[in-house]
Amino acid sequence: MAIKITDECINCGACEPECPNNAIYEGGVEWAMADGTSLKGAFVLMDGTSVDATSKHTPIASDVYFISPNKCTECQGFHEEPQCAAVCPVDCCVPDELYEETVAELLAKKDKLHL
């Protein structure tokens, strides 16, 4: 499952540079699938919506850092554990129960993001 950042986030920013998928954004910042990936053209989001990879999306959170579940792979294929959780000083990077995915699904997502 994807990782989410809870309201306990202290906005230290330690997590953002650790994400190999560029899935972590500062609160209030628009995000795009193409940010930090090799995606181009049309991409189908987890909810089935087809978007252009470069199109900007509404921030998921405005007051704290957030993780786009469409880009989060729990660091599968990169690291043995989610790096955001490993570096978070307040343990606010936790599994997001809304997005359950198998390791195979996470690795397939990684392969789509990084052609």
Number of C-alpha atoms within 10 A of each C-alpha: 19 22 27 23 22 18 14 11 18 14 14 13 17 15 23 20 14 18 22 24 24 20 24 26 22 20 16 15 16 15 21 22 27 21 17 15 19 14 18 12 10 13 18 13 14 11 7 8 8 11 16 15 19 16 14 15 13 11 18 19 18 13 13 19 25 27 27 20 20 17 27 25 28 27 21 19 15 15 10 9 12 23 20 27 21 13 15 17 14 12 14 17 24 15 17 15 11 11 14 13 15 10 14 10 14 21 18 14 17 22 13 14 22 13 8
